[in-house]
């Protein structure tokens, strides 16, 4: 017996698959002298460390805020202390910081890359207010006045690219930390990459079989180093600068010591 498999229609009649994020990184253009800071976790920031980072260099044309600028403590899934600052306080502090940053670097492009703590807002809305799902990014941008401050927002998972260097927050690859997170991320990315999230200043380099060289950098944090939920840790304060030369880059991973002096890692 033979089966008739002809449908009389050669079209594959199913909808296109959902593409949740762009397939290619967000390319940062017109950048030569870059300042990268991340993990301030407002309102748990270290003000002196943050001041040290943004005053380190004057000739900055691009500032990349690499995620977790706000903690969104009140939106977490953990048990919460009701006496600690709420979301309005966090937004106010972050907005005041961004306003100051814009006044200090009037002509610099500023890019705000979403971290996993900022994602807490979307997750909270999905769980408790699904009727307004999809509006979380607009609410976030409005509360932080991105339009008037000329700050560009990039969604977590999109990835940034400056020259041949990729920038992530650090949560995107699903790594859980470890002794050498820079090595772990290098094995995940197989490319030049810098990231925050793990609150450590590290680097690890490698080569592929064709002799191509690549390196991963973990950037320190700008928040307090002794949180109640994890008082014993190996975090350190830090930030980074990048100088671009055509498609090459000079990455300077900076560690802020306990006396707030800056050292290259």
N, C-alpha and C positions, 0 to 999 in steps of 0.2 A: 504494500500500500504506500502510496506517495502522499506527502503532505504539501498542501498549497500554502506557501509562506508569503505569497505576494499580497500586499495590501492595496496595491493600486496607487500608492503614494510613497515617494522616495524620501519624504521629509521626516526627520526625527522629531516628532511632535511632543517634546517636553520643554519646559521653560529653561532658560539659561541658569546655571548654578550661581549661587550667591557668593559674591566676592566681598568679604567683610573688610579687608584692608587693602590699600594700594599694593600692587605687586613690586613696585620699585620704591626705593627710599626717597624721602623729601630732600632734594638737593638744596643746600644753602649756598647761594651765590653771592658774589661781591664781598667775600670774607677773606681777610688777610691776617688780622690780629684778633684772636678769639679768646674770650674769657668763658670758662665753663664752671658753673657752680650747681650743686644739687643737694638734696636731702637736708634742707634747713628745718623741715618739719615744724613750721610755725604752728603754735606758739612755743615750741620746745627748742628754739634756735639758740645758738651761742652768738650773741650780738657782737662780741669782740672779734670772733673768728670770721663772721660774715663781713664786718667792716674791714678786716685785714684783707680778705679776698678781693673785695670790690675796689680797694684802694691800691692794690698791688701794682697795676700798670695803668698808664694814662692813655696810650695810643690804641685803645680798643675800638674796633669798628663793628664787632659782632659779639653779643652776649647770648649764651645758650644756657637756659635754666633747665637742667636735665632731669626734672621730675622730683616729686615728693617735696615740693616747696611748702606745701601745707600738709598737716598730719591727718586732718579730718577725724580726729579722735572720737568725737561724738557719733560718727557714722560707722564706726568699726563694729565688727560682730562680737567683740569681746565684752566682758562685763566692764562697765564704765563708772568712774567716779563722777557723780553729778556736780561736785564742787569745782571741777576743773573747767577751763574756758570752753565755750561752745563754738559752734560753727560760725556764728556771726563775728565772734572775737577773732577767729583764725582768718576769716576773709578780710576783716578790717586791717589786721597787721600786714597781711600779704599785699593788700592794695596800697597801703602806705609805703611799703618797701618798693613796690613796682613804680610808684609815683616818684620816689626819691631816685631810683635807678634811672628813670627816664630823664630827670632833671640833671643828673650827673653826666650821663652819656647821651647828650641831646641828639646826636647824629648817628648813633649806633643802631643797627638792627637788633631787635630783641626777639628771641624765639623761646616760647614756653612749651616744653615737651612734657606731655602728661606722664606722671608716674603712677605706680600701683596704688598709692594712697589717694591720689586724685580720683582714681577709678572707683573709690568707695562711694562717691556721690551717685554715680550711675547705678551701682549695685543696690544702694539704699532705695533709689527711686523704683528700680525694677521690683524690689521686694515689697515696698510699702505704698508706692504711688504709681502703679503701672499705667494709669490713665495719662500721665504726662511723660511717659518714657520717650526718649528722643529729644527732650528739651533740656537735658542736663548740661550739655555742652554750651548751649546758649545762655543758660543761667550762670554757668561758671564764667564765661566770657564777660557777661554783663556786670556781675558782681565785682570782677577785678578790673573793669573798665579798659579792656584790651583795645577797643577801637580808638578811644581818645589818647591812649598811651602808645599807640602804634606798635602793639605787641602781637606777634603771630603765634597762634596756638596750633600745635601738631599732636594728633592723637597717638596714644601709646600703641606700640606695635608697628607704626609706620616706618620708624627708623629714620634718622637724619644722616646726611652724607656731606662732608666737607672735604673736597679734594678726593683722596683715596682712603679717607678715614670715616668709618661709620660710627654713629653715636646712638646709644640705647640708654634707657633708664637702667636696665639690668634684670628686670623681672621677666622679660619677653621669652627668654630661653628656658625658663622653668628650673633654673639652678637654685639650689638651696643653701649656697654658701660653701664653707669648707676652709681648709687651711690656705689654699692658694686658689682663690676664686678667679684670678686673672688667667691662670692655666686652664681651669675648667671652662671658662668662657671662650678661650682660644680654641679648644677642642670642639666647642659648639659652633663657633662662627667661621673658623678657617679663613679669617680675613682680618684686616686692620680694624680695631674696634676699641672704643672707650665707653665706659659706663659707670654709673653710680650704684645706688641701692644697697650695697653691702657695707658701706661706711668704712672702707679700707683703702689705703693707698698701696697699690701693687702693680707689677707689670710682668708679662711673660711673652717671650718671642718664640717663633718657630719658622721652619721652611717647608715648602712643599717639594715634591719630587723633581720639579722643574727648576728648583733653586729660588723660587719666589719667596720673599721674606714677608712676614706679617707679624704684628704685635698686638696684644690686648692690654689695656690699661684700666685698672679699677681706681676710681677717684674717691677720696675721703669725703666725709660729711661736714656739715656746718651746724649740726644740732648738738645738744647736750650729750655727753658721753656716758652718763650714768642714769639711764631711765629706770623707773621703778620696776618695769616688767622684765628688765634684763640688766641688772646692775653690774654683773661680771661679764665683760666682753673684750674683744680685741679691736674695737673701733679706733679710728683716729680722725682728727679734723684735717680737711684738705680741700683743694680746688685744682684747677688746671688751666693752662694757657696753651694755645696752639698758634703757631705761625705757619702760614701756607706759602709755598713757593711753587707756582704752577700746580702740578699734581702731587708734589711731595709735601710733607708736613714735619714740623719740629714740635713735638709734644712735650711739654714740661709739666710733669706731675708734681704738684706742690703739697708738701705736708706742713701743717701748722702745729708747732710744738706746744707744750704746756705753757711756756712763757710767751706764746703767740709770735715767736720768730718763725720765719718761713724757710723751709729747706727743700731742695729738689730731692725727689725720691731716688 
